[in-house]
Amino acid sequence: MVQPVPRIGLILTLLVLSAFFGFIIFASFAPAVLAQPAIGAVPLSFVLTAALILGAILVTGLYVWTVNAGETR
């Protein structure tokens, strides 16, 4: 029997999409800010991009863990 996708999937999807599009909008309107160094000579844009990628990986892991935990009940 096919189970419906939990509501957490929609919430996590909206979270990742809002972070991504927020970054895109921020880059469009304030590119000079993203060019500023954040850690030594590493620009802020690189740090935020790495945070977006790691955050998406963590959110995916959270979703998989939540869905798999629900299957064992």
Phi, psi and omega per residue, in radians:
M1 nan 2.360 -3.122
V2 -1.474 2.229 3.141
Q3 -1.656 2.539 3.089
P4 -1.193 2.619 3.121
V5 -1.203 2.320 -3.131
P6 -1.090 2.717 3.135
R7 -1.069 -0.445 -3.134
I8 -1.072 -0.485 3.098
G9 -1.091 -0.750 3.109
L10 -1.161 -0.732 -3.132
I11 -1.109 -0.808 -3.126
L12 -1.190 -0.614 3.077
T13 -1.098 -0.807 3.115
L14 -1.107 -0.613 3.105
L15 -1.115 -0.831 -3.126
V16 -1.170 -0.749 3.134
L17 -1.119 -0.710 3.129
S18 -1.175 -0.639 3.091
A19 -1.159 -0.738 -3.126
F20 -1.143 -0.901 -3.112
F21 -1.205 -0.524 3.030
G22 -1.093 -0.722 3.086
F23 -1.121 -0.748 3.136
I24 -1.102 -0.766 3.120
I25 -1.139 -0.737 3.114
F26 -1.078 -0.720 3.120
A27 -1.178 -0.538 -3.138
S28 -1.262 -0.685 -3.029
F29 -1.697 -0.315 -3.113
A30 -2.444 1.029 -3.114
P31 -1.147 -0.488 3.133
A32 -1.158 -0.591 3.121
V33 -1.161 -0.708 -3.131
L34 -1.212 -0.348 3.131
A35 -1.430 -0.229 -3.126
Q36 -1.193 2.529 3.102
P37 -1.204 2.409 -3.139
A38 -1.879 -0.843 -3.134
I39 -2.230 1.767 -3.077
G40 1.142 -2.090 3.129
A41 -1.749 0.061 -3.119
V42 -1.377 2.174 -3.109
P43 -1.239 2.711 -3.139
L44 -1.043 -0.592 3.142
S45 -1.063 -0.684 3.130
F46 -1.170 -0.738 -3.133
V47 -1.114 -0.789 3.140
L48 -1.172 -0.653 3.104
T49 -1.131 -0.761 3.091
A50 -1.091 -0.680 3.109
A51 -1.136 -0.679 3.095
L52 -1.106 -0.771 -3.130
I53 -1.142 -0.834 3.127
L54 -1.116 -0.671 3.098
G55 -1.107 -0.715 3.101
A56 -1.123 -0.673 3.098
I57 -1.135 -0.756 3.125
L58 -1.142 -0.709 3.117
V59 -1.136 -0.688 3.087
T60 -1.093 -0.770 3.098
G61 -1.088 -0.706 3.103
L62 -1.102 -0.744 3.118
Y63 -1.096 -0.833 -3.136
V64 -1.088 -0.749 3.134
W65 -1.094 -0.734 -3.129
T66 -1.158 -0.792 -3.124
V67 -1.156 -0.734 3.128
N68 -1.180 -0.585 3.095
A69 -1.180 -0.572 3.121
G70 -1.257 -0.458 3.141
E71 -1.267 -0.463 -3.087
T72 -1.441 -0.171 -3.125
R73 -1.348 nan nan
